[in-house]
Amino acid sequence: MAVMAFAGDQAQNFHYSPTGNATSQKAANVTFTARADRTRVAFYSVYYNTRSDDHSSLCGPVIDDV
């Protein structure tokens, strides 16, 4: 799985390999410089799909400690 983080015109990406453990965690630090009073921040999970009709498969990257 790859996660892309965007802030304004800046971008960073992170790659994760599955370990088969549903509780495994890998932290990534993202640092951006705001270029305006308001800067939009967005996260996108690449190559990862979930279905909204199957609540058992809703998992993926979690954003914490912002």
N, C-alpha and C positions, 0 to 999 in steps of 0.2 A: 504494500500500500504506500502511496505517496501522498503527502499533505503539502499543499502550497499555501503560504501566507502572503497576503498583499496589504500594503499600507500606502495609499497614494500611488506614486509611480514606482515604488520599491516592491521587490518580491523575493521570497526565500522559499526553498523547498526542502523537505525532509523525507527520507525513505525508511520504511519499516518492513522487516521480514517477519512473517507470522511464526510464532513459536509453538502453536497448538495449545497454549494455555490462555484461557479466556480472561484471566485476571492479570496477565502480564502488562507491564507498564514501561514506557520509555519516554523520558522527558526531553523536550527540546526547548531551548531558549531562543526567543525571537526578539530582536531589538530593532526598532525603527526610529527614525527621526521625523517628527511632525514638520511638515513644510507649510502648514497653514493653521489658522485657529481651529479648524475642524478638519480632521483627516479620517477618511473612511478606512476601516480595517476589515478584511474579509479572509476567511479560511475556506479552502476547497480541498476535498478528499478526492484524489485522482485514482482511477482504476478501482473504485469501491462503490458498489451499488447496494442500496437497501430498498425494500418494498414497503410502502406504507400500509399494505393490507396484511402484513405478516409481522406482528409485534415481537416475535421471538428473534427476528434477525436484525433488529435495530441496535446496532452497535457501531463503534468506530472511534475516531479521534474525539477527545474531550478537551475542552479549553478550560483551564483553571488558573488561579493565581494571577489574574490580570491586574 
